Amino acid sequence: MYESIILIISMNFLALFIFFQLYFRFVAHLKSKIIKYIVLGIGFGLIQSLFYQFPIAISVEQGPIFLGGSTFLIAGVYGGSLATFIALSIKNLIERVIDNPFNPMLNLSSDSNGINFMGPTHNEFDLAPDTFFFIEPYVIEMLFFTILVAGTFRFLSWKPWKIWLLLNVIFQIYLMISQKTDLYFTLIRATIEIAGGALIFYFISYMYNSYHNKRELERKAYNDGLTGLYNVRYFKMIILKLFQKFQNTSTRNLTLAIIDIDHFKAINDTHGHLVGDQMLVGLAEELKKSFQNEVVSRNGGEEFTVLITNKDRLSVKELIETFHLNIQERKFFMDQKIDPLHITVSIGVAYLENDINSPEQMYDLADKSLYKAKQSGRNQICYADSSEKNN
């Protein structure tokens, strides 16, 4: 029996590990929380169905015990009531599509380990064979637990593990009443299933925390602490990748713009660094709004960069000039009791052309164009030309 339990735990954890590695790999590309919850619901439903293939049989008449029998409740912790409902639906649908292989008819004979299999076994959501999937009572049971998960997480300000434990106790009471099992078997099943579920819950929580800690470290390593934009470290990494990507394409649609606030030192000297910081945050917001889906970075001080991809020169020019005009017209409201401030910016732009051989050369061209904009009176855009490449 102990060997069977170890095997079941190992297989369950392997399934969880594989699912969450795939989930974490692609979750960053999922913009909608609802889509994430749907994916979690499907995953937990498939995993719970797998758990039902490996029951733990004990010498009592009521039948086997499922180590991951309440996995749908863990889905509720991470994906809410939507994930709970989908997990239950997926499990039930799979059982019916492939003729319920997770609830086999077990004989009274003993296996090699001397464990008595009592049959027929129960299914924790068993229905008559001719009951259709969307007809009572199974749907009522699904809706009951879905509403229960939604209500407990909505109205109880407990830690997630405490809510999970409460839901598991309610689930075990429900099984005892619906299946008319005696108290002795209920206590055995509750102890094993809740203990096994706690182990699974801990394992999933560990993976979740590890993933989010990793993402947080990456965010701190590659994001500017003040504005939330990418920092210079990320800029240097991504410009190399984009340069290598577009260098060998026919269109070479990669543009670098360097943006610098005019007379920023005077703002700090006149109004203080807190106002200066708010100005930088406000400009970062305008940059994110104007250059959506582009790589926007703060490279230090009042200097920002934008890497624009997959746009021709006319589109790039319109985009940059629109941003430049918006900055001139924008009023920056400060927390301090001062009048709204206006600023202007100077911009240097360089395109990826055939005779540019490195990201450093491209940056140097944009920087020279920025310098020309500053020397020409500021508040303007200058584009790199072919004569500057040889200077």
Secondary structure, DSSP 8 states (H G I E B T S, - for coil): -HHHHHHHHHHHHHHHHHHHHHHHHHHTT---HHHHHHHHHHHHHHHHHHHTTS-B--SSTT--B-TTTTHHHHHHHHHHHHHHHHHHHHHHHHHHHTT-TTS----SSB-TT--B--SS---TT---TT--TTSTTHHHHHHHHHHHHHHHHHH--S-HHHHHHHHHHHHHHHHHHHHT--HHHHHHHHHHHHHHHHHHHHHHHHHHHHHHHHHHHHHHHHB-TTT-SB-HHHHHHHHHHHHHHHHTSSS--EEEEEEEETTHHHHHHHH-HHHHHHHHHHHHHHHHHHTTTSEEEEEETTEEEEEEES--HHHHHHHHHHHHHHHHH--B--SSSS--B---EEEEEEE--TT--SHHHHHHHHHHHHHHHHHTTSSSEEE--GGGGG-
